[in-house]
């Protein structure tokens, strides 16, 4: 294994990290605009940039030569990604609750909203036991 100069290594790690940070910013903007097409595009780009950055940082970490400033920026980018993921999950949960109100699910045959057992009628309105 060949030793890499710290300045060269910093440059090699800087480029994928800049790409991750830019993709995170673009994804955040798309989420704020609620632009589904842009969200999908930027999420795919972010995935590619993250994979490259993680690979580069992992290789550098094996030699123990990751500059602390770049490591801190990668940690901040991970925190921003987690915050965006959490916001998206909350939005999805809110949408699911709204859809449940607007489009109620089929009765399960167990218990209704009032706590009473729901029974399905068969034929002329008679109940089946």
mmCIF file of the C-alpha atoms, coordinates in Angstrom:
data_MODEL
# 
_entry.id   MODEL 
# 
loop_
_atom_site.group_PDB 
_atom_site.id 
_atom_site.type_symbol 
_atom_site.label_atom_id 
_atom_site.label_alt_id 
_atom_site.label_comp_id 
_atom_site.label_asym_id 
_atom_site.label_entity_id 
_atom_site.label_seq_id 
_atom_site.pdbx_PDB_ins_code 
_atom_site.Cartn_x 
_atom_site.Cartn_y 
_atom_site.Cartn_z 
_atom_site.occupancy 
_atom_site.B_iso_or_equiv 
_atom_site.pdbx_formal_charge 
_atom_site.auth_seq_id 
_atom_site.auth_comp_id 
_atom_site.auth_asym_id 
_atom_site.auth_atom_id 
_atom_site.pdbx_PDB_model_num 
ATOM 1   C CA . UNK A 1 1   ? 0.000   0.000   0.000  1.00 0.00 ? 1   UNK A CA 1 
ATOM 2   C CA . UNK A 1 2   ? 1.374   3.384   -1.007 1.00 0.00 ? 2   UNK A CA 1 
ATOM 3   C CA . UNK A 1 3   ? 1.336   6.260   1.449  1.00 0.00 ? 3   UNK A CA 1 
ATOM 4   C CA . UNK A 1 4   ? -0.588  9.308   0.240  1.00 0.00 ? 4   UNK A CA 1 
ATOM 5   C CA . UNK A 1 5   ? 0.422   12.822  1.219  1.00 0.00 ? 5   UNK A CA 1 
ATOM 6   C CA . UNK A 1 6   ? -2.053  14.461  3.635  1.00 0.00 ? 6   UNK A CA 1 
ATOM 7   C CA . UNK A 1 7   ? -2.762  17.389  1.285  1.00 0.00 ? 7   UNK A CA 1 
ATOM 8   C CA . UNK A 1 8   ? -3.493  15.008  -1.606 1.00 0.00 ? 8   UNK A CA 1 
ATOM 9   C CA . UNK A 1 9   ? -5.698  12.900  0.625  1.00 0.00 ? 9   UNK A CA 1 
ATOM 10  C CA . UNK A 1 10  ? -7.578  15.977  1.842  1.00 0.00 ? 10  UNK A CA 1 
ATOM 11  C CA . UNK A 1 11  ? -8.274  16.947  -1.775 1.00 0.00 ? 11  UNK A CA 1 
ATOM 12  C CA . UNK A 1 12  ? -9.414  13.409  -2.625 1.00 0.00 ? 12  UNK A CA 1 
ATOM 13  C CA . UNK A 1 13  ? -11.827 13.450  0.321  1.00 0.00 ? 13  UNK A CA 1 
ATOM 14  C CA . UNK A 1 14  ? -12.927 17.045  -0.206 1.00 0.00 ? 14  UNK A CA 1 
ATOM 15  C CA . UNK A 1 15  ? -14.437 16.501  -3.668 1.00 0.00 ? 15  UNK A CA 1 
ATOM 16  C CA . UNK A 1 16  ? -16.893 13.703  -2.744 1.00 0.00 ? 16  UNK A CA 1 
ATOM 17  C CA . UNK A 1 17  ? -17.799 15.558  0.458  1.00 0.00 ? 17  UNK A CA 1 
ATOM 18  C CA . UNK A 1 18  ? -18.579 18.734  -1.504 1.00 0.00 ? 18  UNK A CA 1 
ATOM 19  C CA . UNK A 1 19  ? -20.775 16.654  -3.833 1.00 0.00 ? 19  UNK A CA 1 
ATOM 20  C CA . UNK A 1 20  ? -22.637 15.176  -0.825 1.00 0.00 ? 20  UNK A CA 1 
ATOM 21  C CA . UNK A 1 21  ? -23.158 18.607  0.721  1.00 0.00 ? 21  UNK A CA 1 
ATOM 22  C CA . UNK A 1 22  ? -24.427 20.053  -2.580 1.00 0.00 ? 22  UNK A CA 1 
ATOM 23  C CA . UNK A 1 23  ? -26.798 17.108  -3.100 1.00 0.00 ? 23  UNK A CA 1 
ATOM 24  C CA . UNK A 1 24  ? -28.114 17.488  0.459  1.00 0.00 ? 24  UNK A CA 1 
ATOM 25  C CA . UNK A 1 25  ? -28.797 21.188  -0.132 1.00 0.00 ? 25  UNK A CA 1 
ATOM 26  C CA . UNK A 1 26  ? -30.552 20.467  -3.433 1.00 0.00 ? 26  UNK A CA 1 
ATOM 27  C CA . UNK A 1 27  ? -32.626 17.734  -1.809 1.00 0.00 ? 27  UNK A CA 1 
ATOM 28  C CA . UNK A 1 28  ? -33.559 20.056  1.043  1.00 0.00 ? 28  UNK A CA 1 
ATOM 29  C CA . UNK A 1 29  ? -34.682 22.711  -1.440 1.00 0.00 ? 29  UNK A CA 1 
ATOM 30  C CA . UNK A 1 30  ? -36.733 20.143  -3.377 1.00 0.00 ? 30  UNK A CA 1 
ATOM 31  C CA . UNK A 1 31  ? -38.348 18.938  -0.136 1.00 0.00 ? 31  UNK A CA 1 
ATOM 32  C CA . UNK A 1 32  ? -39.235 22.517  0.796  1.00 0.00 ? 32  UNK A CA 1 
ATOM 33  C CA . UNK A 1 33  ? -40.810 23.054  -2.640 1.00 0.00 ? 33  UNK A CA 1 
ATOM 34  C CA . UNK A 1 34  ? -42.546 19.651  -2.417 1.00 0.00 ? 34  UNK A CA 1 
ATOM 35  C CA . UNK A 1 35  ? -41.327 18.880  -5.926 1.00 0.00 ? 35  UNK A CA 1 
ATOM 36  C CA . UNK A 1 36  ? -41.634 15.088  -6.191 1.00 0.00 ? 36  UNK A CA 1 
ATOM 37  C CA . UNK A 1 37  ? -39.631 14.805  -9.424 1.00 0.00 ? 37  UNK A CA 1 
ATOM 38  C CA . UNK A 1 38  ? -36.752 16.869  -8.063 1.00 0.00 ? 38  UNK A CA 1 
ATOM 39  C CA . UNK A 1 39  ? -36.857 14.962  -4.762 1.00 0.00 ? 39  UNK A CA 1 
ATOM 40  C CA . UNK A 1 40  ? -36.424 11.639  -6.574 1.00 0.00 ? 40  UNK A CA 1 
ATOM 41  C CA . UNK A 1 41  ? -33.656 13.007  -8.780 1.00 0.00 ? 41  UNK A CA 1 
ATOM 42  C CA . UNK A 1 42  ? -31.686 14.606  -5.943 1.00 0.00 ? 42  UNK A CA 1 
ATOM 43  C CA . UNK A 1 43  ? -32.194 11.601  -3.658 1.00 0.00 ? 43  UNK A CA 1 
ATOM 44  C CA . UNK A 1 44  ? -30.699 9.324   -6.323 1.00 0.00 ? 44  UNK A CA 1 
ATOM 45  C CA . UNK A 1 45  ? -27.768 11.710  -6.823 1.00 0.00 ? 45  UNK A CA 1 
ATOM 46  C CA . UNK A 1 46  ? -27.250 11.937  -3.063 1.00 0.00 ? 46  UNK A CA 1 
ATOM 47  C CA . UNK A 1 47  ? -27.207 8.149   -2.802 1.00 0.00 ? 47  UNK A CA 1 
ATOM 48  C CA . UNK A 1 48  ? -24.444 7.931   -5.432 1.00 0.00 ? 48  UNK A CA 1 
ATOM 49  C CA . UNK A 1 49  ? -22.391 10.722  -3.872 1.00 0.00 ? 49  UNK A CA 1 
ATOM 50  C CA . UNK A 1 50  ? -22.759 9.230   -0.383 1.00 0.00 ? 50  UNK A CA 1 
ATOM 51  C CA . UNK A 1 51  ? -21.616 5.806   -1.580 1.00 0.00 ? 51  UNK A CA 1 
ATOM 52  C CA . UNK A 1 52  ? -18.522 7.357   -3.162 1.00 0.00 ? 52  UNK A CA 1 
ATOM 53  C CA . UNK A 1 53  ? -17.754 9.507   -0.114 1.00 0.00 ? 53  UNK A CA 1 
ATOM 54  C CA . UNK A 1 54  ? -18.178 6.623   2.325  1.00 0.00 ? 54  UNK A CA 1 
ATOM 55  C CA . UNK A 1 55  ? -15.879 4.461   0.206  1.00 0.00 ? 55  UNK A CA 1 
ATOM 56  C CA . UNK A 1 56  ? -13.209 7.180   0.055  1.00 0.00 ? 56  UNK A CA 1 
ATOM 57  C CA . UNK A 1 57  ? -13.468 7.962   3.773  1.00 0.00 ? 57  UNK A CA 1 
ATOM 58  C CA . UNK A 1 58  ? -13.359 4.258   4.674  1.00 0.00 ? 58  UNK A CA 1 
ATOM 59  C CA . UNK A 1 59  ? -10.174 3.764   2.661  1.00 0.00 ? 59  UNK A CA 1 
ATOM 60  C CA . UNK A 1 60  ? -8.605  6.823   4.295  1.00 0.00 ? 60  UNK A CA 1 
ATOM 61  C CA . UNK A 1 61  ? -9.719  5.714   7.771  1.00 0.00 ? 61  UNK A CA 1 
ATOM 62  C CA . UNK A 1 62  ? -7.895  2.391   7.326  1.00 0.00 ? 62  UNK A CA 1 
ATOM 63  C CA . UNK A 1 63  ? -4.649  4.330   7.122  1.00 0.00 ? 63  UNK A CA 1 
ATOM 64  C CA . UNK A 1 64  ? -5.756  6.589   9.995  1.00 0.00 ? 64  UNK A CA 1 
ATOM 65  C CA . UNK A 1 65  ? -5.297  9.745   7.982  1.00 0.00 ? 65  UNK A CA 1 
ATOM 66  C CA . UNK A 1 66  ? -8.726  11.405  7.783  1.00 0.00 ? 66  UNK A CA 1 
ATOM 67  C CA . UNK A 1 67  ? -8.358  15.115  8.578  1.00 0.00 ? 67  UNK A CA 1 
ATOM 68  C CA . UNK A 1 68  ? -10.527 16.052  11.546 1.00 0.00 ? 68  UNK A CA 1 
ATOM 69  C CA . UNK A 1 69  ? -12.119 19.022  9.735  1.00 0.00 ? 69  UNK A CA 1 
ATOM 70  C CA . UNK A 1 70  ? -13.335 16.748  6.932  1.00 0.00 ? 70  UNK A CA 1 
ATOM 71  C CA . UNK A 1 71  ? -14.482 14.139  9.434  1.00 0.00 ? 71  UNK A CA 1 
ATOM 72  C CA . UNK A 1 72  ? -16.538 16.798  11.240 1.00 0.00 ? 72  UNK A CA 1 
ATOM 73  C CA . UNK A 1 73  ? -18.086 17.968  7.970  1.00 0.00 ? 73  UNK A CA 1 
ATOM 74  C CA . UNK A 1 74  ? -19.036 14.382  7.114  1.00 0.00 ? 74  UNK A CA 1 
ATOM 75  C CA . UNK A 1 75  ? -20.653 14.000  10.540 1.00 0.00 ? 75  UNK A CA 1 
ATOM 76  C CA . UNK A 1 76  ? -22.614 17.243  10.008 1.00 0.00 ? 76  UNK A CA 1 
ATOM 77  C CA . UNK A 1 77  ? -23.735 16.017  6.585  1.00 0.00 ? 77  UNK A CA 1 
ATOM 78  C CA . UNK A 1 78  ? -24.904 12.775  8.222  1.00 0.00 ? 78  UNK A CA 1 
ATOM 79  C CA . UNK A 1 79  ? -26.856 14.779  10.789 1.00 0.00 ? 79  UNK A CA 1 
ATOM 80  C CA . UNK A 1 80  ? -28.506 16.855  8.060  1.00 0.00 ? 80  UNK A CA 1 
ATOM 81  C CA . UNK A 1 81  ? -29.399 13.674  6.182  1.00 0.00 ? 81  UNK A CA 1 
ATOM 82  C CA . UNK A 1 82  ? -30.957 12.205  9.341  1.00 0.00 ? 82  UNK A CA 1 
ATOM 83  C CA . UNK A 1 83  ? -32.964 15.404  9.898  1.00 0.00 ? 83  UNK A CA 1 
ATOM 84  C CA . UNK A 1 84  ? -34.257 15.348  6.311  1.00 0.00 ? 84  UNK A CA 1 
ATOM 85  C CA . UNK A 1 85  ? -35.142 11.666  6.626  1.00 0.00 ? 85  UNK A CA 1 
ATOM 86  C CA . UNK A 1 86  ? -37.027 12.369  9.866  1.00 0.00 ? 86  UNK A CA 1 
ATOM 87  C CA . UNK A 1 87  ? -38.934 15.278  8.313  1.00 0.00 ? 87  UNK A CA 1 
ATOM 88  C CA . UNK A 1 88  ? -39.886 13.097  5.364  1.00 0.00 ? 88  UNK A CA 1 
ATOM 89  C CA . UNK A 1 89  ? -41.029 10.289  7.679  1.00 0.00 ? 89  UNK A CA 1 
ATOM 90  C CA . UNK A 1 90  ? -43.182 12.736  9.678  1.00 0.00 ? 90  UNK A CA 1 
ATOM 91  C CA . UNK A 1 91  ? -44.697 14.034  6.444  1.00 0.00 ? 91  UNK A CA 1 
ATOM 92  C CA . UNK A 1 92  ? -45.473 10.503  5.298  1.00 0.00 ? 92  UNK A CA 1 
ATOM 93  C CA . UNK A 1 93  ? -47.086 9.635   8.631  1.00 0.00 ? 93  UNK A CA 1 
ATOM 94  C CA . UNK A 1 94  ? -49.187 12.794  8.499  1.00 0.00 ? 94  UNK A CA 1 
ATOM 95  C CA . UNK A 1 95  ? -50.290 11.968  4.963  1.00 0.00 ? 95  UNK A CA 1 
ATOM 96  C CA . UNK A 1 96  ? -51.160 8.401   5.999  1.00 0.00 ? 96  UNK A CA 1 
ATOM 97  C CA . UNK A 1 97  ? -53.315 9.692   8.874  1.00 0.00 ? 97  UNK A CA 1 
ATOM 98  C CA . UNK A 1 98  ? -55.108 12.126  6.566  1.00 0.00 ? 98  UNK A CA 1 
ATOM 99  C CA . UNK A 1 99  ? -55.774 9.360   4.045  1.00 0.00 ? 99  UNK A CA 1 
ATOM 100 C CA . UNK A 1 100 ? -57.114 7.096   6.800  1.00 0.00 ? 100 UNK A CA 1 
ATOM 101 C CA . UNK A 1 101 ? -59.625 9.789   7.719  1.00 0.00 ? 101 UNK A CA 1 
ATOM 102 C CA . UNK A 1 102 ? -60.626 10.450  4.127  1.00 0.00 ? 102 UNK A CA 1 
ATOM 103 C CA . UNK A 1 103 ? -60.641 6.832   2.992  1.00 0.00 ? 103 UNK A CA 1 
ATOM 104 C CA . UNK A 1 104 ? -61.506 4.588   5.945  1.00 0.00 ? 104 UNK A CA 1 
ATOM 105 C CA . UNK A 1 105 ? -60.373 1.003   5.756  1.00 0.00 ? 105 UNK A CA 1 
ATOM 106 C CA . UNK A 1 106 ? -62.732 -1.942  5.431  1.00 0.00 ? 106 UNK A CA 1 
ATOM 107 C CA . UNK A 1 107 ? -64.294 -3.193  8.689  1.00 0.00 ? 107 UNK A CA 1 
ATOM 108 C CA . UNK A 1 108 ? -62.193 -5.980  10.142 1.00 0.00 ? 108 UNK A CA 1 
ATOM 109 C CA . UNK A 1 109 ? -64.990 -7.877  11.824 1.00 0.00 ? 109 UNK A CA 1 
ATOM 110 C CA . UNK A 1 110 ? -63.418 -7.343  15.211 1.00 0.00 ? 110 UNK A CA 1 
ATOM 111 C CA . UNK A 1 111 ? -64.256 -4.040  16.914 1.00 0.00 ? 111 UNK A CA 1 
ATOM 112 C CA . UNK A 1 112 ? -65.609 -0.757  15.651 1.00 0.00 ? 112 UNK A CA 1 
ATOM 113 C CA . UNK A 1 113 ? -64.623 2.759   16.613 1.00 0.00 ? 113 UNK A CA 1 
ATOM 114 C CA . UNK A 1 114 ? -67.169 2.692   19.477 1.00 0.00 ? 114 UNK A CA 1 
ATOM 115 C CA . UNK A 1 115 ? -65.664 -0.491  20.903 1.00 0.00 ? 115 UNK A CA 1 
ATOM 116 C CA . UNK A 1 116 ? -68.579 -2.667  19.812 1.00 0.00 ? 116 UNK A CA 1 
ATOM 117 C CA . UNK A 1 117 ? -68.115 -5.703  17.653 1.00 0.00 ? 117 UNK A CA 1 
ATOM 118 C CA . UNK A 1 118 ? -68.853 -5.052  13.997 1.00 0.00 ? 118 UNK A CA 1 
ATOM 119 C CA . UNK A 1 119 ? -70.823 -7.697  12.165 1.00 0.00 ? 119 UNK A CA 1 
ATOM 120 C CA . UNK A 1 120 ? -71.312 -7.995  8.469  1.00 0.00 ? 120 UNK A CA 1 
ATOM 121 C CA . UNK A 1 121 ? -74.806 -8.555  7.214  1.00 0.00 ? 121 UNK A CA 1 
ATOM 122 C CA . UNK A 1 122 ? -75.472 -11.396 4.823  1.00 0.00 ? 122 UNK A CA 1 
ATOM 123 C CA . UNK A 1 123 ? -78.512 -11.562 2.593  1.00 0.00 ? 123 UNK A CA 1 
ATOM 124 C CA . UNK A 1 124 ? -81.610 -9.563  3.644  1.00 0.00 ? 124 UNK A CA 1 
ATOM 125 C CA . UNK A 1 125 ? -80.049 -7.711  6.536  1.00 0.00 ? 125 UNK A CA 1 
ATOM 126 C CA . UNK A 1 126 ? -80.008 -10.703 8.878  1.00 0.00 ? 126 UNK A CA 1 
ATOM 127 C CA . UNK A 1 127 ? -76.979 -11.337 11.058 1.00 0.00 ? 127 UNK A CA 1 
ATOM 128 C CA . UNK A 1 128 ? -74.931 -14.452 10.926 1.00 0.00 ? 128 UNK A CA 1 
ATOM 129 C CA . UNK A 1 129 ? -73.650 -15.776 14.244 1.00 0.00 ? 129 UNK A CA 1 
# 
